């Protein structure tokens, strides 16, 4: 059983398996996670998506 079968695969449309993305994310340093989270927040806000954090 993979993470793909446990979680909704929102990355599949981009061609990325969700478990690969999660392993990459977990492997990042906390500083890099904060940087990417900030960038994703900016992109989401510009697209009009409500960001819960």
Secondary structure in CASP SS format (residue, H / E / C, confidence):
PFRMAT SS
TARGET T0000
AUTHOR 0000-0000-0000
METHOD secondary structure of the structure
MODEL  1
X C 1.00
X C 1.00
X H 1.00
X H 1.00
X H 1.00
X H 1.00
X C 1.00
X C 1.00
X C 1.00
X C 1.00
X C 1.00
X H 1.00
X H 1.00
X H 1.00
X C 1.00
X C 1.00
X C 1.00
X H 1.00
X H 1.00
X H 1.00
X H 1.00
X H 1.00
X H 1.00
X H 1.00
X H 1.00
X H 1.00
X H 1.00
X C 1.00
X C 1.00
X H 1.00
X H 1.00
X H 1.00
X H 1.00
X H 1.00
X H 1.00
X H 1.00
X H 1.00
X H 1.00
X H 1.00
X H 1.00
X H 1.00
X H 1.00
X H 1.00
X H 1.00
X H 1.00
X H 1.00
X C 1.00
X C 1.00
X C 1.00
X C 1.00
X C 1.00
X C 1.00
X C 1.00
END
